[in-house]
Amino acid sequence: MTTRKVDITYFNYCGLGESVRLWAAAAGVPFNDNELTKAQWPKVKADASKTPFGQLPVLQSGGFQLAQAVAILQYIADKARKGSVSAEERATTLMYALFVADIQVAMFASEDAPDQKERERKIAHDLLPRLERLNAHVARSTTGWLVGDSISFADTAAFEVVSATLRKFPHLQPSVDKLTSLRALMERVRRNELVAAYLARPEVVKRWAPYT
Ligand SMILES: N[C@@H](CCC(=O)N[C@@H](CS)C(=O)NCC(=O)O)C(=O)O
């Protein structure tokens, strides 16, 4: 594994980039957590050397620069991996991370709904059914992890999206409580030593605080 500290740049809130930060921590890849404020962003976006596509998150490692959250997750996994992994496991992990991205789309669309009625409609038609699908996949696991026999970015991405969903929509707690396999996965991820240490960092506590 590389011991070089990578730079991960994302906004100072939880969004698409949070699962990159969480996975880097869980994978044991040391990183500088470069948080940007909204006010700092226009200058960074205007500088073509800072981001490939004018979007965050971005990972920088020496002269190597990478955008797109899921590509970054895969890069971190490949750098941190100690043993070998089959093509099937590698692709299945990516599949789950991309499905979690679909859940994020439903979560943000629900949040941005013009009114409460439309929000609840989106939650019921798009968000909860996707979480139920994810729960069914966790239920089929014989190891407790989504892929293979140890934590992967499929698990940390699932953990992050369910946590974010509950912070945005606390009234969904009873619905999420019914997804018992997903809940068990959440606990498993939360108990991981590296994840627990990450979640205890002051800047992370601040980012993960409940919305008020
Ligand atoms: N598909 C990209 C989407 C990246 C993206 O939309 N990032 C947003 C923040 S979540 C962004 O950079 N917004 C600021 C902007 O586009 O100016 C990924 O997964 O990384």
The ligand as an SDF file (V2000), in Angstrom:
LIG
                    3D

 20 19  0  0  0  0  0  0  0  0999 V2000
  -20.4200   12.3540  -11.0800 N   0  0  0  0  0  0  0  0  0  0  0  0
  -19.6270   13.2050  -10.2340 C   0  0  0  0  0  0  0  0  0  0  0  0
  -20.5110   14.3410   -9.7350 C   0  0  0  0  0  0  0  0  0  0  0  0
  -19.7050   15.3960   -9.0080 C   0  0  0  0  0  0  0  0  0  0  0  0
  -20.5680   16.5670   -8.5740 C   0  0  0  0  0  0  0  0  0  0  0  0
  -21.6780   16.7890   -9.0900 O   0  0  0  0  0  0  0  0  0  0  0  0
  -20.0650   17.3040   -7.5950 N   0  0  0  0  0  0  0  0  0  0  0  0
  -20.7630   18.4450   -7.0830 C   0  0  0  0  0  0  0  0  0  0  0  0
  -20.8020   18.4010   -5.5670 C   0  0  0  0  0  0  0  0  0  0  0  0
  -21.6710   16.9980   -4.9680 S   0  0  0  0  0  0  0  0  0  0  0  0
  -20.0170   19.7170   -7.4900 C   0  0  0  0  0  0  0  0  0  0  0  0
  -18.8340   19.6880   -7.7100 O   0  0  0  0  0  0  0  0  0  0  0  0
  -20.7470   20.8340   -7.5190 N   0  0  0  0  0  0  0  0  0  0  0  0
  -20.1870   22.1270   -7.7520 C   0  0  0  0  0  0  0  0  0  0  0  0
  -20.2130   22.5430   -9.1970 C   0  0  0  0  0  0  0  0  0  0  0  0
  -20.5570   21.7290  -10.0790 O   0  0  0  0  0  0  0  0  0  0  0  0
  -19.8730   23.7020   -9.4400 O   0  0  0  0  0  0  0  0  0  0  0  0
  -19.0300   12.3940   -9.0860 C   0  0  0  0  0  0  0  0  0  0  0  0
  -19.5920   11.3420   -8.7290 O   0  0  0  0  0  0  0  0  0  0  0  0
  -17.9870   12.7740   -8.5380 O   0  0  0  0  0  0  0  0  0  0  0  0
  1  2  1  0
  2  3  1  0
  2 18  1  0
  3  4  1  0
  4  5  1  0
  5  6  2  0
  5  7  1  0
  7  8  1  0
  8  9  1  0
  8 11  1  0
  9 10  1  0
 11 12  2  0
 11 13  1  0
 13 14  1  0
 14 15  1  0
 15 16  2  0
 15 17  1  0
 18 19  2  0
 18 20  1  0
M  END
$$$$
